[in-house]
């Protein structure tokens, strides 16, 4: 087919148009569009979505959808939802073309080895925002989130933690799991180790740490500090962010089936079939297969073990930035 196409004679005007199209689609975004003024790097289940919702209200802030995470710089993690094309990535940041600052949120950047180096190489003056909480609570919430998304098949957190070493080797990954790296719960909760790595690339004056508890208890005070950190004009964040209620999956089997269907239908997501499947998943998965339930308590024995395991990480955070997580 390529040879037959090459042998056909095309009018000069058409050939010129094709050449221009090929050149334009492969061009890097210009320097004025390649802007990244701040980045919310994590951690998972630590209030980053709520923070992004608040920030998106500010007229001087351009930020993609608070639930969207492009993952452009964490090339050591693989997910079909991550953006790898520079032009696409920087275009998605420009939700408000006349904004004063442009930023994004990807919670996996904090634990990524590639992200701090890649961001520093491309945007050495970027401001880094980190949301943190008690790592034991974070591990528990991460596991529940992966269950909810259908990536995790093991309902027992203790069992899921026991499987981490196998999963690092690519074994015991649930069928249809779209983000295997997200199953390394303890690794992602090593906040001290990860933040220390980021501080080798960015000085403390360009890094702001926000405790999830502070954002929930004193949003105005926390957001005032953040607007000053980003160099924004004062703004009254009057629209409160609604905290999501605790939900559980009614049927894990149905949830896994929906996840599998979504994974294998991803190449067709922009077609009519893909849109129908998304609608079915939203209706069945998000409405019919979820129920509001009180959050069950973490077992005392496992809680004690995790607290002991993360003690040094919490101490490291306190030494690095003077923030207590326990």
Secondary structure, DSSP 8 states (H G I E B T S, - for coil): -HHHHHHS---HHHHHHHHHHHHHHT----TTT----EEE---TTSSHHHHHHHHHTSTTEEE--TT-----S-TTS--TTS---HHHHHHHH-SSTT-SEEEEE-TTTTT-HHHHHHHHHH-TT-EEEEEE--HHHHHHHHHHHHHHHT------HHHHHHTHHHHHTT-S--TT-S-GGGG-HHHHT-HHHHHHHHTTTS-GGGEEEEEHHHHHH-HHHHHHHHHHHHT-------S-------EEES-HHHHHHHHHHHHHTGGGTTSHHHHHHHHHIIIIIIIISEEE-------HHHHHHHHHHTHHHHHHHHHHH-----
